[in-house]
Amino acid sequence: MLTAMILACALDPDGKEMCVVFASGYVSSTMKECVDDLILGSEFVEKNGWEIRSFECYDWIKKKGTAL
């Protein structure tokens, strides 16, 4: 049970850094599915002007992330 998560930042209209977490919205059953979600998500995030700072597949059973 894994969820793809991306930490991304951008500047708000006042020039201050604003960071958010983008998540796939569902749970993957394999690491390959989660990594595929990260690839799709990174394309979306970058196309919309965000800078990726970190990303991982969070394992809900182990309660920890897998930094890639």
ABEGO torsion letter per residue (X at the ends): XBBBBBBBBBBBAAGBBBBBBBBAGBBBABAAAAAAAAAAAAAAAAAAGBBBABBBBBBAAAGBBBBX
